[in-house]
Amino acid sequence: MDNFSQQEKDGLYKAIHSRRDVRTHYEQIPISDDVLIRILDAAHHAPSVGFSQPWNFILIKDLETRNKVKASFNEEHERSSKLIDDPKRSTYLSLKLEGIIEAPINLCITYDPTRFGPFVIGRTSISETGVYSVCCAIQNLWLAAKAEGIGVGWVSILSNDDLREILMLPDHIEPIAYLTMGYVTHFEKKPDLERIGWLPRLSLNDVIYFEKWNNENDNNRWKNFQSLLRIKF
């Protein structure tokens, strides 16, 4: 068995619990090609439905390109702000929600539903599993970047139509994530939206059911598990 040592386990859980969606504190320190390749290789080793590996990674440094993406963000940000009433609207407008220009590297991760042909094992019943596979790659990338001391921010307030045009994506390619990447001065102890009180962190105990939806089953099989949840979380 290829077991992890306790130190390796600690490192994995540290990366998971300390990962942040980074929008600020970027430093203009270049990411070396070796480090960037390690991070992308981690993403490329994510699980994918039918081993389809349906992702592509578009690396972006050009300032003109990033300015076009930032313009799309500004337009979408203004549009979305009109969906919220004050005082929360004012709070929303005050938030720093992207680091498109500040981050040394931008990265668009896309989904190609045509890779390896129309038939993909496991995608015939739930077509969305292709997109889910790309999300697995994004998570791998995010954790690998954190282990390397690099911040990653997911900019989701964007028009996919704008991204297709700016990045000259073929019609069948779907943009899934637009990320900003770079070394940062520090990582926050809590996610920004939790830290400012926008939304609370749910307890693990609040999101687990037993056997069926919304079933707080008292079956003896789960009693010890339930007790541990109440004590730890």
Secondary structure, DSSP 8 states (H G I E B T S, - for coil): -----HHHHHHHHHHHHH--B--S-B------HHHHHHHHHHHHTS--GGG---EEEEEE--HHHHHHHHHHHHHHHHHHHTTS-TTHHHHHHHS----TTTSSEEEEEEE-TTTT-S--TT-SS-TTHHHHHHHHHHHHHHHHHHHTTEEEEE--SS-HHHHHHHTT--TT-EEEEEEEEEEBS---SS-HHHHTTSS----GGGG--SSSTT-----HHHHHHHHHHHHH-
